[in-house]
Amino acid sequence: PQERAIWQSRFDFLVLTGRTGPALALVDDDDAQPVSSPDSDPLPRAVLRDFARAMQSGAPADAERAAAQVIAARPSLGSFTVVPYLCALGRLEDAFALVETYFFGSATLPPPGPLSRRKTALLFLARCAPLRADPRFGDLTRRLGLDEYWRVTGTRPDARLLGPRPA
């Protein structure tokens, strides 16, 4: 349980399925803290705690504070870590901004390598469903070349994952 990926998966499962009490207990249990390694860069405990509390309370001010902390921690983390949290907090503007930066770069941050090497699995995580329900998602898949790929291959993403596609 102290391996970073297992610990993080456990925390995410608890907090994102509404079991914020056990998620907070996990964050606060000094003996259960994951062992960090040079290739794992976790969110600080205080950020995870505030994220869980915001999920627990549902208060807009708590969500705003937690989102700001998640975004502030983002420079040292990949979008795969923080975009699902922003989706869960209802912060789609922030989530789309990070997705845009991850795939296309920004004025101050180049994209991480060629587009062909960036992973799109993030877009299809269950906890990122709010992204797919947003009208901007269709434009994003078009710009990424996914629409063309699906057309050429005669495939579509699993509709159970996507839900209804915006008009």
C-alpha positions as CSV (number, residue, x, y, z in Angstrom):
1,P,0.0,0.0,0.0
2,Q,2.9,2.4,0.3
3,E,3.9,2.1,-3.3
4,R,3.0,5.5,-4.8
5,A,0.7,4.3,-7.7
6,I,-1.2,1.9,-5.4
7,W,-1.6,4.6,-2.7
8,Q,-2.7,7.2,-5.2
9,S,-5.2,4.8,-6.8
10,R,-6.6,4.0,-3.4
11,F,-7.0,7.7,-2.5
12,D,-8.5,8.5,-5.9
13,F,-11.0,5.6,-5.7
14,L,-12.1,6.7,-2.2
15,V,-12.4,10.4,-2.8
16,L,-13.9,10.2,-6.3
17,T,-16.5,7.6,-5.2
18,G,-17.7,9.9,-2.4
19,R,-15.9,8.2,0.4
20,T,-14.1,11.3,1.5
21,G,-13.9,10.3,5.2
22,P,-11.6,7.3,4.5
23,A,-9.7,9.3,1.9
24,L,-8.9,12.0,4.5
25,A,-8.0,9.3,7.0
26,L,-5.5,7.9,4.4
27,V,-4.0,11.3,3.8
28,D,-3.6,11.9,7.6
29,D,-2.2,8.4,8.4
30,D,1.5,9.0,8.8
31,D,2.2,5.3,8.7
32,A,0.3,4.8,5.4
33,Q,2.1,7.5,3.4
34,P,3.6,6.3,0.1
35,V,7.2,6.0,-0.5
36,S,8.3,8.6,-3.1
37,S,10.9,7.9,-5.7
38,P,12.6,10.2,-8.2
39,D,10.1,9.2,-10.9
40,S,7.0,9.9,-8.7
41,D,6.1,13.4,-7.9
42,P,3.0,13.3,-5.7
43,L,0.7,16.1,-4.8
44,P,1.5,17.4,-1.3
45,R,-0.6,16.0,1.5
46,A,-2.1,19.4,2.2
47,V,-3.3,19.7,-1.4
48,L,-4.8,16.2,-1.3
49,R,-6.4,17.0,2.1
50,D,-8.0,20.2,0.7
51,F,-9.1,18.4,-2.4
52,A,-10.9,15.7,-0.4
53,R,-12.4,18.3,1.9
54,A,-13.7,20.3,-1.1
55,M,-15.2,17.1,-2.5
56,Q,-16.8,16.4,0.9
57,S,-18.3,19.8,1.4
58,G,-19.3,20.6,-2.2
59,A,-18.9,24.3,-1.3
60,P,-17.9,26.5,-4.3
61,A,-15.3,28.4,-2.1
62,D,-13.7,25.1,-1.1
63,A,-13.6,23.9,-4.7
64,E,-12.0,27.1,-5.8
65,R,-9.3,26.9,-3.1
66,A,-8.6,23.2,-3.9
67,A,-8.4,23.9,-7.6
68,A,-6.0,26.8,-7.1
69,Q,-3.8,24.5,-5.0
70,V,-3.9,21.7,-7.6
71,I,-3.1,24.1,-10.4
72,A,-0.2,25.6,-8.3
73,A,1.2,22.1,-7.8
74,R,0.9,21.3,-11.5
75,P,4.2,22.6,-12.8
76,S,5.9,19.6,-11.3
77,L,3.1,17.2,-12.3
78,G,1.6,15.9,-15.5
79,S,-1.8,16.8,-16.6
80,F,-2.8,13.1,-16.0
81,T,-2.6,13.9,-12.3
82,V,-4.5,17.1,-12.0
83,V,-7.1,17.3,-14.9
84,P,-9.3,14.6,-13.3
85,Y,-9.2,16.5,-10.0
86,L,-10.2,19.7,-11.8
87,C,-13.1,17.8,-13.5
88,A,-14.3,16.4,-10.2
89,L,-14.2,19.9,-8.8
90,G,-16.3,21.2,-11.7
91,R,-13.4,23.4,-12.9
92,L,-13.7,22.7,-16.7
93,E,-12.2,25.9,-17.8
94,D,-9.0,25.1,-15.9
95,A,-9.1,21.5,-17.0
96,F,-9.4,22.5,-20.7
97,A,-6.6,25.0,-20.3
98,L,-4.3,22.3,-19.0
99,V,-5.4,19.8,-21.7
100,E,-4.7,22.5,-24.3
101,T,-1.2,23.2,-22.9
102,Y,-0.5,19.4,-22.6
103,F,-1.4,18.8,-26.3
104,F,-0.5,22.0,-28.0
105,G,1.7,24.1,-25.6
106,S,1.1,27.7,-24.7
107,A,2.9,31.0,-25.1
108,T,5.2,30.2,-22.3
109,L,5.3,26.4,-22.3
110,P,6.1,24.2,-25.3
111,P,4.2,20.9,-25.6
112,P,6.0,17.8,-24.2
113,G,7.5,16.4,-27.4
114,P,5.8,15.7,-30.7
115,L,2.0,15.3,-30.8
116,S,2.3,11.7,-32.0
117,R,3.9,10.9,-28.6
118,R,1.4,12.5,-26.4
119,K,-1.1,10.1,-24.8
120,T,-4.8,10.8,-25.3
121,A,-6.0,8.2,-22.7
122,L,-6.5,11.1,-20.2
123,L,-9.4,12.2,-22.3
124,F,-11.2,8.9,-21.8
125,L,-10.8,8.3,-18.1
126,A,-14.2,7.9,-16.4
127,R,-13.4,10.8,-14.1
128,C,-12.8,13.1,-17.1
129,A,-16.4,12.5,-18.4
130,P,-17.2,16.2,-17.9
131,L,-14.6,17.1,-20.6
132,R,-16.4,14.8,-23.0
133,A,-19.8,16.3,-22.3
134,D,-18.5,19.8,-23.1
135,P,-19.1,21.1,-26.6
136,R,-15.3,21.9,-26.8
137,F,-14.5,18.2,-26.8
138,G,-15.4,17.7,-30.4
139,D,-13.1,20.5,-31.5
140,L,-10.3,19.0,-29.4
141,T,-10.7,15.5,-30.9
142,R,-10.7,17.1,-34.4
143,R,-7.6,19.1,-33.7
144,L,-5.8,16.1,-32.2
145,G,-6.6,14.1,-35.4
146,L,-8.7,11.6,-33.5
147,D,-11.8,12.2,-35.7
148,E,-9.7,11.6,-38.8
149,Y,-8.2,8.4,-37.2
150,W,-11.7,7.1,-36.3
151,R,-12.9,7.9,-39.9
152,V,-10.0,6.2,-41.6
153,T,-10.1,3.1,-39.4
154,G,-13.8,2.8,-39.2
155,T,-13.7,2.8,-35.5
156,R,-15.2,4.9,-32.7
157,P,-14.3,5.2,-29.1
158,D,-16.3,3.0,-26.7
159,A,-19.7,4.8,-26.5
160,R,-20.1,3.6,-22.9
161,L,-17.1,5.8,-22.0
162,L,-18.0,8.8,-24.0
163,G,-21.7,9.1,-23.3
164,P,-23.8,11.3,-25.6
165,R,-21.7,13.4,-28.0
166,P,-22.6,17.1,-28.0
167,A,-24.3,18.4,-31.2
